[in-house]
């Protein structure tokens, strides 16, 4: 057994199996565990997936939302224990793998058409 197989087997134990299929352009609600004192609570973070990176245990998504007039982006490690839930709210119809052009847009120009041919 070589080193790569050992690493893969250890990573396989930590992979989540209950993740929905997420595409770039989707609007998602990510439940993030926040620690306050000695308690944990789940805080939802809702926005548009503007990029996906890597695969396997290192898979990340970048979620963008506008909060109080300021664009906020967060990168979530999908298989992290801090991620409680990921829920797809609507599918987006896009023609790019990365939606970085949304950073330059304001207001209604940031809207993405809804896609109905993929199941939620």
MDAnalysis code that builds the backbone (N, CA, C; Angstrom):
import MDAnalysis as mda
import numpy as np

u = mda.Universe.empty(360, n_residues=120, atom_resindex=np.repeat(np.arange(120), 3), trajectory=True)
u.add_TopologyAttr("name", ["N", "CA", "C"] * 120)
u.add_TopologyAttr("resid", np.arange(1, 121))
u.add_TopologyAttr("resname", ["UNK", "UNK", "UNK", "UNK", "UNK", "UNK", "UNK", "UNK", "UNK", "UNK", "UNK", "UNK", "UNK", "UNK", "UNK", "UNK", "UNK", "UNK", "UNK", "UNK", "UNK", "UNK", "UNK", "UNK", "UNK", "UNK", "UNK", "UNK", "UNK", "UNK", "UNK", "UNK", "UNK", "UNK", "UNK", "UNK", "UNK", "UNK", "UNK", "UNK", "UNK", "UNK", "UNK", "UNK", "UNK", "UNK", "UNK", "UNK", "UNK", "UNK", "UNK", "UNK", "UNK", "UNK", "UNK", "UNK", "UNK", "UNK", "UNK", "UNK", "UNK", "UNK", "UNK", "UNK", "UNK", "UNK", "UNK", "UNK", "UNK", "UNK", "UNK", "UNK", "UNK", "UNK", "UNK", "UNK", "UNK", "UNK", "UNK", "UNK", "UNK", "UNK", "UNK", "UNK", "UNK", "UNK", "UNK", "UNK", "UNK", "UNK", "UNK", "UNK", "UNK", "UNK", "UNK", "UNK", "UNK", "UNK", "UNK", "UNK", "UNK", "UNK", "UNK", "UNK", "UNK", "UNK", "UNK", "UNK", "UNK", "UNK", "UNK", "UNK", "UNK", "UNK", "UNK", "UNK", "UNK", "UNK", "UNK", "UNK"])
u.atoms.positions = np.array([
    [0.848, -1.191, 0.000],
    [0.000, 0.000, 0.000],
    [0.885, 1.243, 0.000],
    [0.747, 2.055, -1.040],
    [1.600, 3.241, -1.098],
    [0.956, 4.408, -0.348],
    [1.664, 5.524, -0.282],
    [1.238, 6.667, 0.533],
    [-0.079, 7.269, 0.046],
    [-0.270, 7.344, -1.275],
    [-1.498, 7.939, -1.795],
    [-2.729, 7.131, -1.410],
    [-2.616, 5.818, -1.435],
    [-3.745, 4.969, -1.056],
    [-4.076, 5.129, 0.420],
    [-3.053, 5.264, 1.254],
    [-3.272, 5.462, 2.689],
    [-3.986, 6.790, 2.929],
    [-3.529, 7.842, 2.260],
    [-4.147, 9.166, 2.402],
    [-5.590, 9.116, 1.937],
    [-5.847, 8.478, 0.799],
    [-7.201, 8.374, 0.269],
    [-8.141, 7.632, 1.229],
    [-7.623, 6.579, 1.853],
    [-8.467, 5.798, 2.766],
    [-8.801, 6.590, 4.030],
    [-7.852, 7.387, 4.506],
    [-8.112, 8.224, 5.686],
    [-9.113, 9.326, 5.333],
    [-8.954, 9.938, 4.146],
    [-9.880, 10.990, 3.716],
    [-11.285, 10.441, 3.526],
    [-11.405, 9.210, 3.046],
    [-12.719, 8.619, 2.769],
    [-13.576, 8.528, 4.029],
    [-12.946, 8.378, 5.194],
    [-13.696, 8.310, 6.443],
    [-14.397, 9.631, 6.754],
    [-13.828, 10.746, 6.310],
    [-14.346, 12.064, 6.663],
    [-15.234, 12.679, 5.583],
    [-15.386, 12.023, 4.451],
    [-16.236, 12.551, 3.388],
    [-17.702, 12.489, 3.806],
    [-18.436, 13.555, 3.523],
    [-19.873, 13.566, 3.813],
    [-20.614, 12.901, 2.663],
    [-21.663, 12.193, 2.995],
    [-22.435, 11.491, 1.967],
    [-23.775, 12.164, 1.703],
    [-24.198, 13.064, 2.581],
    [-25.529, 13.658, 2.470],
    [-25.536, 15.010, 1.753],
    [-24.497, 15.305, 0.960],
    [-24.428, 16.599, 0.271],
    [-25.271, 16.576, -1.003],
    [-26.012, 17.654, -1.281],
    [-26.732, 17.731, -2.557],
    [-25.753, 18.042, -3.688],
    [-26.191, 17.819, -4.931],
    [-25.342, 18.206, -6.065],
    [-25.463, 19.711, -6.239],
    [-24.330, 20.378, -6.173],
    [-24.288, 21.839, -6.223],
    [-23.614, 22.242, -7.519],
    [-24.241, 23.167, -8.235],
    [-23.680, 23.699, -9.470],
    [-23.402, 25.182, -9.282],
    [-22.511, 25.724, -10.098],
    [-22.255, 27.158, -10.085],
    [-23.516, 27.862, -10.588],
    [-23.915, 28.926, -9.906],
    [-25.124, 29.655, -10.260],
    [-26.298, 29.329, -9.356],
    [-26.177, 28.269, -8.568],
    [-27.261, 27.903, -7.657],
    [-27.315, 28.857, -6.473],
    [-28.518, 29.064, -5.962],
    [-28.688, 29.796, -4.715],
    [-28.788, 28.759, -3.606],
    [-27.886, 28.851, -2.642],
    [-27.828, 27.842, -1.586],
    [-27.944, 28.508, -0.214],
    [-28.385, 27.696, 0.748],
    [-28.409, 28.119, 2.144],
    [-27.496, 27.162, 2.899],
    [-26.409, 27.700, 3.438],
    [-25.423, 26.897, 4.144],
    [-25.596, 27.128, 5.639],
    [-25.793, 26.056, 6.383],
    [-25.890, 26.161, 7.837],
    [-24.513, 25.996, 8.445],
    [-23.991, 27.085, 9.038],
    [-22.631, 27.096, 9.580],
    [-22.705, 27.043, 11.102],
    [-21.919, 26.152, 11.701],
    [-21.871, 26.072, 13.159],
    [-21.015, 27.219, 13.683],
    [-21.584, 27.991, 14.609],
    [-20.884, 29.107, 15.232],
    [-20.762, 28.791, 16.719],
    [-19.575, 28.966, 17.274],
    [-19.387, 28.711, 18.696],
    [-19.489, 30.017, 19.464],
    [-20.401, 30.056, 20.415],
    [-20.545, 31.219, 21.287],
    [-20.394, 30.741, 22.721],
    [-19.309, 31.116, 23.358],
    [-19.038, 30.615, 24.704],
    [-18.738, 29.135, 24.630],
    [-19.570, 28.329, 25.295],
    [-19.377, 26.883, 25.214],
    [-20.521, 26.216, 24.466],
    [-21.360, 27.017, 23.795],
    [-22.483, 26.476, 23.030],
    [-22.238, 26.654, 21.535],
    [-22.868, 25.777, 20.761],
    [-22.837, 25.911, 19.309],
    [-24.228, 26.250, 18.818],
    [-24.302, 27.089, 17.804],
    [-25.577, 27.335, 17.138],
    [-25.333, 27.322, 15.643],
    [-26.405, 27.119, 14.880],
    [-26.288, 27.047, 13.428],
    [-26.769, 28.366, 12.843],
    [-25.896, 29.013, 12.085],
    [-26.237, 30.289, 11.452],
    [-26.349, 30.065, 9.946],
    [-27.512, 30.391, 9.352],
    [-27.647, 30.206, 7.896],
    [-26.931, 31.307, 7.124],
    [-26.331, 30.927, 6.010],
    [-25.674, 31.882, 5.106],
    [-26.211, 31.587, 3.716],
    [-26.950, 32.527, 3.161],
    [-27.633, 32.293, 1.890],
    [-27.033, 33.175, 0.807],
    [-26.758, 32.575, -0.357],
    [-26.211, 33.341, -1.456],
    [-26.044, 32.486, -2.704],
    [-25.400, 33.086, -3.710],
    [-25.201, 32.432, -5.007],
    [-23.811, 31.804, -5.043],
    [-23.734, 30.569, -5.523],
    [-22.440, 29.893, -5.687],
    [-21.764, 30.495, -6.915],
    [-20.613, 31.160, -6.709],
    [-19.936, 31.778, -7.857],
    [-18.738, 30.956, -8.319],
    [-18.287, 29.986, -7.499],
    [-17.218, 29.108, -7.979],
    [-17.173, 27.827, -7.167],
    [-16.635, 26.793, -7.818],
    [-16.360, 25.516, -7.168],
    [-14.909, 25.191, -7.434],
    [-14.235, 24.592, -6.448],
    [-12.829, 24.256, -6.621],
    [-12.536, 22.870, -6.101],
    [-11.521, 22.261, -6.649],
    [-10.961, 20.992, -6.199],
    [-11.990, 19.874, -6.219],
    [-11.696, 18.809, -5.524],
    [-12.584, 17.667, -5.454],
    [-12.239, 16.857, -4.233],
    [-13.064, 15.869, -3.948],
    [-12.798, 15.019, -2.795],
    [-12.925, 15.786, -1.497],
    [-12.010, 15.551, -0.589],
    [-12.078, 16.153, 0.751],
    [-11.804, 17.650, 0.713],
    [-11.097, 18.127, -0.307],
    [-10.726, 19.545, -0.389],
    [-11.712, 20.385, -1.189],
    [-12.871, 19.857, -1.517],
    [-13.813, 20.574, -2.369],
    [-14.366, 21.808, -1.657],
    [-14.330, 22.947, -2.335],
    [-14.834, 24.195, -1.759],
    [-15.810, 24.864, -2.711],
    [-16.709, 25.653, -2.131],
    [-17.583, 26.518, -2.921],
    [-17.453, 27.934, -2.380],
    [-17.543, 28.905, -3.264],
    [-17.552, 30.305, -2.868],
    [-18.967, 30.818, -3.018],
    [-19.529, 31.332, -1.930],
    [-20.909, 31.808, -1.915],
    [-20.890, 33.315, -1.734],
    [-21.630, 34.010, -2.594],
    [-21.666, 35.476, -2.573],
    [-23.062, 35.953, -2.239],
    [-23.127, 36.944, -1.368],
    [-24.397, 37.591, -1.068],
    [-24.141, 39.072, -0.845],
    [-25.186, 39.872, -0.956],
    [-25.073, 41.298, -0.688],
    [-25.719, 41.549, 0.659],
    [-24.945, 42.079, 1.601],
    [-25.427, 42.339, 2.948],
    [-25.242, 43.815, 3.249],
    [-26.348, 44.507, 3.495],
    [-26.360, 45.950, 3.781],
    [-25.607, 46.734, 2.709],
    [-25.846, 46.366, 1.449],
    [-25.268, 47.088, 0.326],
    [-23.826, 46.738, 0.015],
    [-23.241, 45.789, 0.740],
    [-21.850, 45.405, 0.522],
    [-21.811, 43.940, 0.114],
    [-21.089, 43.625, -0.947],
    [-20.950, 42.240, -1.385],
    [-20.027, 41.466, -0.450],
    [-20.505, 40.330, 0.030],
    [-19.724, 39.502, 0.952],
    [-19.579, 38.116, 0.335],
    [-18.356, 37.608, 0.289],
    [-18.109, 36.265, -0.237],
    [-17.478, 35.420, 0.851],
    [-17.958, 34.181, 0.964],
    [-17.366, 33.239, 1.902],
    [-17.039, 31.954, 1.180],
    [-15.907, 31.376, 1.528],
    [-15.487, 30.111, 0.948],
    [-15.781, 29.025, 1.976],
    [-16.532, 28.019, 1.555],
    [-16.894, 26.927, 2.452],
    [-16.222, 25.639, 2.002],
    [-15.588, 24.968, 2.938],
    [-15.038, 23.640, 2.706],
    [-16.199, 22.663, 2.906],
    [-16.630, 21.996, 1.827],
    [-17.876, 21.224, 1.863],
    [-17.876, 20.116, 2.902],
    [-16.744, 19.462, 3.092],
    [-16.696, 18.317, 3.996],
    [-16.225, 18.688, 5.401],
    [-16.235, 19.979, 5.710],
    [-15.817, 20.448, 7.024],
    [-16.858, 20.098, 8.084],
    [-16.425, 19.787, 9.289],
    [-17.390, 19.540, 10.357],
    [-18.148, 20.803, 10.777],
    [-17.678, 21.969, 10.390],
    [-18.377, 23.217, 10.709],
    [-19.617, 23.435, 9.853],
    [-19.707, 22.731, 8.736],
    [-20.881, 22.844, 7.862],
    [-21.922, 21.844, 8.341],
    [-23.041, 22.364, 8.824],
    [-24.112, 21.494, 9.325],
    [-24.970, 20.994, 8.166],
    [-25.498, 21.934, 7.374],
    [-26.376, 21.563, 6.263],
    [-26.072, 22.435, 5.057],
    [-26.395, 21.904, 3.876],
    [-26.376, 22.698, 2.647],
    [-27.680, 22.392, 1.927],
    [-28.424, 23.457, 1.628],
    [-29.725, 23.291, 0.985],
    [-29.728, 24.130, -0.287],
    [-30.100, 23.512, -1.421],
    [-30.197, 24.233, -2.681],
    [-31.599, 24.828, -2.774],
    [-31.674, 26.159, -2.887],
    [-32.971, 26.832, -2.929],
    [-33.478, 26.993, -4.351],
    [-32.573, 27.344, -5.282],
    [-32.951, 27.421, -6.690],
    [-31.739, 27.167, -7.568],
    [-32.009, 26.629, -8.742],
    [-30.950, 26.340, -9.702],
    [-30.783, 27.539, -10.622],
    [-29.545, 27.877, -10.936],
    [-29.282, 29.009, -11.807],
    [-28.858, 28.567, -13.190],
    [-29.281, 29.329, -14.187],
    [-28.925, 29.039, -15.574],
    [-27.762, 29.937, -15.964],
    [-26.557, 29.364, -15.998],
    [-25.354, 30.148, -16.301],
    [-24.535, 29.435, -17.359],
    [-23.635, 30.185, -17.997],
    [-22.815, 29.627, -19.069],
    [-21.327, 29.742, -18.763],
    [-21.000, 29.899, -17.504],
    [-19.615, 30.049, -17.084],
    [-19.332, 29.094, -15.930],
    [-18.074, 28.745, -15.754],
    [-17.674, 27.921, -14.621],
    [-17.401, 28.778, -13.389],
    [-17.034, 30.042, -13.596],
    [-16.784, 30.974, -12.505],
    [-17.573, 32.256, -12.778],
    [-18.313, 32.717, -11.787],
    [-19.181, 33.884, -11.972],
    [-18.587, 35.134, -11.332],
    [-17.286, 35.335, -11.531],
    [-16.626, 36.481, -10.907],
    [-17.123, 37.810, -11.461],
    [-17.770, 37.790, -12.639],
    [-18.277, 39.036, -13.217],
    [-19.402, 39.629, -12.368],
    [-20.006, 38.841, -11.490],
    [-21.070, 39.365, -10.621],
    [-20.527, 40.385, -9.620],
    [-19.223, 40.334, -9.369],
    [-18.619, 41.287, -8.431],
    [-18.737, 42.721, -8.929],
    [-18.717, 42.891, -10.248],
    [-18.754, 44.237, -10.825],
    [-20.164, 44.751, -11.028],
    [-21.163, 43.911, -10.794],
    [-22.539, 44.287, -11.068],
    [-23.265, 44.690, -9.791],
    [-24.270, 45.560, -9.973],
    [-25.003, 46.113, -8.835],
    [-26.491, 45.949, -9.079],
    [-27.236, 45.658, -8.041],
    [-28.699, 45.656, -8.112],
    [-29.262, 44.539, -8.951],
    [-30.204, 44.899, -9.829],
    [-30.909, 43.893, -10.622],
    [-30.024, 43.232, -11.672],
    [-28.879, 43.833, -11.962],
    [-27.958, 43.239, -12.942],
    [-27.320, 41.957, -12.411],
    [-27.420, 41.716, -11.105],
    [-26.818, 40.510, -10.531],
    [-27.761, 39.315, -10.562],
    [-28.968, 39.491, -11.062],
    [-29.926, 38.384, -11.082],
    [-29.485, 37.306, -12.069],
    [-29.790, 36.061, -11.713],
    [-29.481, 34.911, -12.558],
    [-30.790, 34.219, -12.881],
    [-30.973, 33.865, -14.159],
    [-32.191, 33.167, -14.559],
    [-32.303, 31.835, -13.848],
    [-33.534, 31.435, -13.572],
    [-33.741, 30.156, -12.903],
    [-33.763, 29.033, -13.925],
    [-33.277, 27.881, -13.491],
    [-33.199, 26.717, -14.357],
    [-34.161, 25.659, -13.819],
    [-34.989, 25.111, -14.686],
    [-36.024, 24.185, -14.235],
    [-35.779, 22.735, -14.653],
    [-34.719, 22.483, -15.448],
    [-34.495, 21.118, -15.938],
    [-33.709, 20.246, -14.976],
    [-33.170, 20.838, -13.879],
    [-32.464, 20.062, -12.863],
    [-33.299, 20.058, -11.585],
    [-33.361, 18.931, -10.944],
    [-34.150, 18.827, -9.710],
    [-33.418, 19.510, -8.560],
    [-34.178, 20.040, -7.604],
    [-33.584, 20.618, -6.405],
    [-33.131, 19.508, -5.563],
])
